[in-house]
Amino acid sequence: MKNSVSLGILLTTLAYMAFTFHDAIIKILTVSIPVWQILFFRSLTILVGCLAYGRGKLVQQTLRSPIIKPMIARSVLLLCAWLSYYSAASHLQLAEVTTLYYAAPVVGTLLAWFILKEKVTPARWLAVGVGFVGVLIACNPIGLTISWPVYLALQAAVLWASAMVLLRKTSLHEKTIIQLTVSNVFFLAMTGVAVIWTWQTPDMTQLALLIATGIVAGCAQFALFEGMRQAPVSVLAPFEYSSLIWAFLLGYLIWADIPTHNVVVGAAMILGAGLIIIVSEKLRRRITA
């Protein structure tokens, strides 16, 4: 890639694509396997991969990391975001919880401006706004009223955005492999407690899918962490909306869910949001060159 911002955009887009595939596998598995067990296997698979790559040296580097506390704090935020999201999803329609959750890029851009002191250009604000309107059109939430599940969905968005801002800070000071190790050790410990009470012995097909979940999630996390290292949060935030397009595409290919006209229009606006960022960043580089 010609520059780090372009590389960050590419990696982040690939990360959200992989996360969507990861969610599709989880949706298949949750029919017979508890979610806690799926996440346990996911973290275990990622951790085994990290240790196979870094071995004993990785353990020593992780324990001696000067920013291990911020990395653990980020993991706590991610776990709380996940719990809030799935608690809300159990009471709201998919369109409703998806729309509320996609407030995260808006919140992330605000936090990047306020906490990280990033210079958020008008084009970046425009991209976030266009993308969010695209989500509203695609999901078409109707009859949404203020309630506890709505609050939980919004809380999930704020927690996820906060975790991404903290990820930007930690990614500039620590290797991605160490960040992956810390995050998945934490999730392994948290989900391991629940697995004791919810264990379901998987068959060979389910075991293969559980391992596949870990492999896909590991690739997604690596791409996201590296992407955050390369570009500002305010640049990458609108590309989170791209996962909605992949979700509709996989829904059609796997479950034969046919997108409606509003989904097509919303997807076009989400793609437009990404193009706004790409074009504006190219113009900005030319001006400053």
C-alpha positions as CSV (number, residue, x, y, z in Angstrom):
1,M,0.0,0.0,0.0
2,K,1.1,3.5,-0.7
3,N,0.4,4.8,2.8
4,S,-0.6,3.7,6.2
5,V,-4.1,5.2,6.0
6,S,-4.9,3.1,2.9
7,L,-3.5,0.0,4.6
8,G,-5.6,0.8,7.7
9,I,-8.8,1.1,5.7
10,L,-8.1,-2.2,3.8
11,L,-7.3,-4.1,7.0
12,T,-10.3,-2.7,8.9
13,T,-12.7,-3.5,6.0
14,L,-11.3,-7.1,5.9
15,A,-11.7,-7.3,9.6
16,Y,-15.4,-6.5,9.6
17,M,-15.9,-8.8,6.7
18,A,-14.3,-11.6,8.7
19,F,-16.3,-10.7,11.8
20,T,-19.5,-11.1,9.8
21,F,-18.4,-14.6,8.7
22,H,-17.6,-15.3,12.3
23,D,-21.1,-14.2,13.4
24,A,-22.7,-16.4,10.7
25,I,-20.8,-19.5,12.0
26,I,-21.9,-18.6,15.5
27,K,-25.5,-18.3,14.4
28,I,-25.3,-21.9,13.0
29,L,-23.7,-23.2,16.1
30,T,-26.1,-21.6,18.6
31,V,-28.8,-24.0,17.6
32,S,-27.1,-26.7,19.6
33,I,-24.1,-25.2,21.4
34,P,-24.3,-22.5,24.2
35,V,-22.8,-19.1,23.3
36,W,-20.4,-19.2,26.2
37,Q,-18.9,-22.5,25.0
38,I,-18.5,-21.1,21.4
39,L,-16.7,-18.1,22.8
40,F,-14.5,-20.3,25.0
41,F,-13.4,-22.4,22.0
42,R,-12.9,-19.3,20.0
43,S,-10.6,-17.7,22.5
44,L,-8.8,-21.1,23.1
45,T,-8.1,-21.5,19.4
46,I,-6.8,-18.0,19.0
47,L,-4.6,-18.3,22.1
48,V,-3.2,-21.6,20.9
49,G,-2.3,-20.0,17.6
50,C,-0.6,-17.1,19.3
51,L,1.5,-19.4,21.6
52,A,2.4,-21.6,18.6
53,Y,3.8,-18.5,16.9
54,G,5.4,-16.7,19.8
55,R,6.1,-19.6,22.2
56,G,7.8,-18.9,25.5
57,K,9.1,-15.5,24.4
58,L,5.5,-14.3,23.9
59,V,4.6,-15.2,27.4
60,Q,7.5,-13.3,28.8
61,Q,6.8,-10.3,26.6
62,T,3.2,-10.3,27.6
63,L,3.9,-10.4,31.3
64,R,6.4,-7.6,31.0
65,S,4.2,-5.4,28.8
66,P,4.1,-1.8,30.3
67,I,0.5,-1.3,29.1
68,I,-1.0,-4.6,30.2
69,K,-3.5,-2.8,32.4
70,P,-5.0,-0.7,29.6
71,M,-5.2,-3.9,27.4
72,I,-7.1,-5.6,30.2
73,A,-9.3,-2.6,30.6
74,R,-10.1,-2.7,26.9
75,S,-11.0,-6.4,27.2
76,V,-13.4,-5.6,30.1
77,L,-15.1,-3.0,27.9
78,L,-15.4,-5.5,25.0
79,L,-16.9,-8.1,27.3
80,C,-19.4,-5.6,28.8
81,A,-20.3,-4.5,25.2
82,W,-20.9,-8.1,24.2
83,L,-23.1,-8.8,27.2
84,S,-25.1,-5.6,26.7
85,Y,-25.6,-6.3,23.0
86,Y,-26.8,-9.9,23.4
87,S,-29.0,-9.0,26.3
88,A,-30.7,-6.3,24.2
89,A,-30.9,-8.7,21.2
90,S,-32.9,-11.1,23.2
91,H,-35.7,-8.5,23.6
92,L,-35.5,-6.4,20.4
93,Q,-36.0,-7.1,16.8
94,L,-32.8,-7.6,14.8
95,A,-33.3,-4.4,12.8
96,E,-33.8,-2.4,16.0
97,V,-30.8,-3.7,17.8
98,T,-28.6,-3.4,14.7
99,T,-29.6,0.2,14.1
100,L,-29.0,1.2,17.8
101,Y,-25.6,-0.7,17.9
102,Y,-24.4,1.1,14.7
103,A,-24.4,4.3,16.7
104,A,-20.9,3.1,17.7
105,P,-19.1,4.7,14.7
106,V,-20.7,8.1,15.5
107,V,-19.7,7.7,19.2
108,G,-16.2,6.5,18.2
109,T,-15.7,9.6,16.0
110,L,-16.8,11.9,18.9
111,L,-14.5,10.1,21.4
112,A,-11.5,10.2,18.9
113,W,-12.0,14.0,18.6
114,F,-12.4,14.6,22.3
115,I,-10.0,12.0,23.8
116,L,-7.4,11.3,21.1
117,K,-7.5,14.9,19.9
118,E,-7.8,13.7,16.3
119,K,-8.6,16.3,13.7
120,V,-12.0,15.2,12.3
121,T,-12.5,16.7,8.9
122,P,-15.9,17.6,7.5
123,A,-15.6,14.7,5.1
124,R,-15.2,12.3,8.0
125,W,-18.3,13.6,9.8
126,L,-20.2,13.4,6.5
127,A,-19.1,9.8,5.9
128,V,-20.2,8.8,9.4
129,G,-23.6,10.6,9.0
130,V,-24.2,9.1,5.5
131,G,-23.3,5.6,6.7
132,F,-25.6,5.9,9.7
133,V,-28.5,7.1,7.6
134,G,-27.9,4.1,5.3
135,V,-28.2,1.8,8.3
136,L,-31.4,3.4,9.3
137,I,-32.8,2.9,5.8
138,A,-31.6,-0.7,5.5
139,C,-32.8,-1.8,8.9
140,N,-36.0,0.3,8.9
141,P,-36.7,0.2,12.6
142,I,-40.3,1.2,13.4
143,G,-42.2,1.5,16.6
144,L,-39.0,1.9,18.6
145,T,-39.6,3.3,22.1
146,I,-37.3,4.0,25.0
147,S,-36.9,0.9,27.2
148,W,-34.3,-1.0,29.1
149,P,-33.3,-3.2,26.1
150,V,-32.9,0.0,24.0
151,Y,-30.6,1.4,26.7
152,L,-28.6,-1.8,26.7
153,A,-28.1,-1.6,22.9
154,L,-27.0,2.0,23.1
155,Q,-24.7,1.1,26.0
156,A,-23.2,-1.7,23.9
157,A,-22.5,0.9,21.1
158,V,-20.8,3.3,23.6
159,L,-18.7,0.5,25.2
160,W,-17.6,-0.8,21.8
161,A,-16.6,2.7,20.6
162,S,-14.7,3.3,23.8
163,A,-12.9,0.0,23.4
164,M,-11.9,1.0,19.8
165,V,-10.5,4.3,21.0
166,L,-8.5,2.5,23.7
167,L,-7.4,0.0,21.0
168,R,-6.0,2.9,19.0
169,K,-3.9,4.0,21.9
170,T,-2.6,0.6,22.9
171,S,-1.9,-0.5,19.3
172,L,0.6,2.4,18.9
173,H,2.6,1.1,21.9
174,E,2.4,-2.7,21.8
175,K,2.6,-5.6,19.2
176,T,-0.6,-7.0,17.9
177,I,0.3,-10.6,18.9
178,I,0.7,-9.4,22.5
179,Q,-2.7,-7.6,22.4
180,L,-4.3,-10.7,21.0
181,T,-2.8,-12.8,23.8
182,V,-4.0,-10.5,26.6
183,S,-7.5,-10.2,25.1
184,N,-8.1,-13.9,24.6
185,V,-6.6,-15.0,28.0
186,F,-9.1,-12.6,29.6
187,F,-12.0,-14.0,27.5
188,L,-10.9,-17.6,28.1
189,A,-11.0,-17.0,31.9
190,M,-14.4,-15.3,31.8
191,T,-16.1,-17.8,29.5
192,G,-14.4,-20.8,31.2
193,V,-16.4,-20.2,34.3
194,A,-19.7,-20.2,32.4
195,V,-18.7,-23.3,30.4
196,I,-18.5,-25.4,33.5
197,W,-22.3,-25.0,33.9
198,T,-23.4,-25.0,30.3
199,W,-21.1,-27.6,28.6
200,Q,-22.5,-29.5,25.6
201,T,-20.3,-32.2,24.1
202,P,-19.9,-31.3,20.4
203,D,-19.8,-33.8,17.6
204,M,-17.0,-33.8,14.9
205,T,-18.9,-31.3,12.7
206,Q,-19.6,-28.9,15.5
207,L,-16.0,-29.2,16.7
208,A,-14.7,-28.3,13.3
209,L,-17.1,-25.3,13.2
210,L,-15.9,-24.2,16.7
211,I,-12.3,-24.3,15.6
212,A,-13.2,-22.5,12.4
213,T,-14.8,-19.8,14.5
214,G,-11.6,-19.3,16.4
215,I,-9.5,-19.2,13.1
216,V,-11.8,-16.6,11.5
217,A,-12.1,-14.5,14.7
218,G,-8.3,-14.6,15.1
219,C,-7.8,-13.3,11.6
220,A,-10.5,-10.6,12.1
221,Q,-8.9,-9.5,15.4
222,F,-5.4,-9.4,13.9
223,A,-6.6,-7.3,11.0
224,L,-8.6,-4.9,13.2
225,F,-5.7,-4.4,15.7
226,E,-3.3,-3.8,12.8
227,G,-5.8,-1.5,11.1
228,M,-6.1,0.6,14.2
229,R,-2.4,0.9,14.3
230,Q,-2.2,2.4,10.8
231,A,-5.0,5.0,10.7
232,P,-7.0,7.3,13.0
233,V,-10.3,6.1,14.5
234,S,-12.2,8.9,12.8
235,V,-11.1,7.6,9.4
236,L,-11.8,4.0,10.1
237,A,-15.2,4.4,12.0
238,P,-17.5,4.6,8.9
239,F,-16.1,1.3,7.6
240,E,-17.7,-0.6,10.5
241,Y,-21.0,-0.1,8.6
242,S,-19.6,-2.4,5.8
243,S,-20.3,-5.4,8.0
244,L,-24.0,-4.8,7.5
245,I,-23.6,-5.3,3.7
246,W,-21.8,-8.6,4.3
247,A,-24.5,-9.7,6.8
248,F,-27.2,-9.2,4.2
249,L,-25.1,-11.0,1.6
250,L,-24.4,-14.0,3.8
251,G,-28.1,-14.0,4.9
252,Y,-29.0,-14.4,1.2
253,L,-26.4,-17.1,0.4
254,I,-26.8,-19.2,3.5
255,W,-30.4,-18.7,4.6
256,A,-31.9,-17.5,1.4
257,D,-33.0,-14.2,3.0
258,I,-33.9,-11.9,0.1
259,P,-32.9,-8.2,0.6
260,T,-35.7,-5.7,0.2
261,H,-35.5,-2.4,-1.7
262,N,-34.6,-0.4,1.4
263,V,-31.7,-2.8,2.1
264,V,-30.3,-2.2,-1.4
265,V,-30.6,1.6,-0.9
266,G,-29.1,1.5,2.5
267,A,-26.2,-0.6,1.3
268,A,-25.5,1.8,-1.5
269,M,-25.3,4.7,1.0
270,I,-23.0,2.7,3.3
271,L,-20.7,2.0,0.3
272,G,-20.9,5.8,-0.5
273,A,-19.8,6.6,3.0
274,G,-16.7,4.5,2.5
275,L,-16.0,6.2,-0.9
276,I,-16.3,9.6,0.8
277,I,-13.5,8.7,3.2
278,I,-11.3,7.2,0.5
279,V,-11.7,10.1,-2.0
280,S,-11.3,12.8,0.7
281,E,-8.2,11.2,2.2
282,K,-6.6,11.0,-1.3
283,L,-7.4,14.7,-1.9
284,R,-6.1,15.7,1.5
285,R,-2.7,13.9,0.8
286,R,-2.4,15.6,-2.6
287,I,-3.0,19.0,-1.0
288,T,-0.5,18.5,1.8
289,A,2.1,16.9,-0.6
